[in-house]
Amino acid sequence: MAQEKFRVGLTPGFLGEDGKVRFKDVGLDLLDNESHIEYTFIATERPYVPPDEIGGLDAFIALGGKYPRETFEKVDRLTLIARHGVGYDNVDLQAATEADVMIAIAPSGVRRPVAEGIIGLMFALSKNFFAYDRATRAGTWREGLETGVDLIGRTLGSVGLGNIGTEVFRLLQPFGMRFLTFDPYVSPEVAKSLNVEVVDLPTVMGESDYVCVTCPLTDETRGLIGEKEFALMKPTAFFINTARGPIVDQRVLTQVLKEKRIRAAGIDVFEEEPVDPNEPLLKLDNVVVSPHAIALTEECYRDIGRLNCQKAIQVSRGEIPDNVVNSEVLEKKSFQEKLAKYREGA
């Protein structure tokens, strides 16, 4: 009797309107090379990914979608959800653990793309790229336009010194800036190697010319930056958030920008996504926005895609992949028995 195939599912966001994969490379050739693996694209994410779409899968590669407790109801076969990125705030980790499902992320795949995106926003804001573009199209020449600023001699403060924050500081080493970070869990050795001063949050907010948010969304960081924190910022400072919207009080940020209490902001993430086109923040001319897309590069899709396909292959052999965020599932006997069945069939 033929061995049952190891089934991998992918979210429909990988497909274009023509039904074909819309990215140059997401690692599917790795799965094609494994004769014991087959893959499919689920039909819909509905408001959330439903159990009937993933119940017959062994592994699931998630470009988007929400995974509340309902997703995992009566799901016995599924063993892995590999997130396309580093965020997992859209997954009920407790429910996944109860269902013996690993949730894995791919931090190395987003490190460079997000860091470059942050630096790109720093340049766009500092040099008034978008304001100058609008002025030129409106027939206004350079006289009377607000001047830009250089990075040299300025202070960059990062809320978080993890995967993304360290890469931002590494790339900006030649720019002659002062570096600050607030991160209760930072390694002093890592900070020292990057010439970063570890300080408290008020110091980051008050002394930085650029404040960028790079920490994950957790119960600890939700609503971390609000009225009190924005009140500390210089009127000439720039604020950048490419992490998660709910870390920042968006209503307060909008008011701060409207009253020009800081110079400008670059925002890639919002409290509610997709963002409402009528969101007041979008009506301001001193903010540059993007649709949670700052890291969407060919290289990002390639690197994360290949990492996640490799994770699925590892699970098909009964192996545990890297970067499992609900590590407590690994200690469960029922999970270990599930994983052992793949080893027996390998």
PyMOL commands that set and color helices and strands:
alter all, ss='L'
color gray80, all
select helices_A, chain A and resi 12-14+28-32+51-54+69-72+93-98+107-126+129-137+163-171+173-175+188-193+201-207+227-230+245-247+250-258+280-283+298-316+327-331+333-345
alter helices_A, ss='H'
color red, helices_A
select strands_A, chain A and resi 6-10+37-41+59-62+80-83+102-104+155-159+178-182+196-198+210-213+238-241+264-267+287-289
alter strands_A, ss='S'
color yellow, strands_A
deselect
rebuild
show_as cartoon
